[in-house]
């Protein structure tokens, strides 16, 4: 087995890549061993005896496992968190979800005839004003009022 470390180093320098990315065709090791100058290496590159391998990319296997665990609620404790509550869970989206849920609830009550129009309007405006932090608090308020 011939030592091609010098040729590998020269080819890496000529091609501007790392030594590990240089591929020398095993069928032409004698030709590669004879190349001692950069010019010789360039001719081998042009002839296709020396080639560049694509860069290796990190595997995503560990990342996939971590994603599965997070979907199951693991790896989300205090030690794994960076950023405040508002960064990890968007307050605006939470607000939209809460308001839509409350509006849907009073709409169904109005359509079923459980509350009248005036009550519906006042509740709608209260929901818009952020009076009820949850749907349960809205139901509790309606239960006391009606």
Secondary structure, DSSP 8 states (H G I E B T S, - for coil): ----HHHHHHHHHHHTS-GGGEEE-GGGHHHHHH--SHHHHHHHHHHTSEEE--------HHHHHHHHHHHTT-S-SGGG--S-HHHHS-HHHHHHHHHHHHHHHHHHHHHTTSS-HHHHHHHHHHHHTT--SSHHHHHHHHHHH-
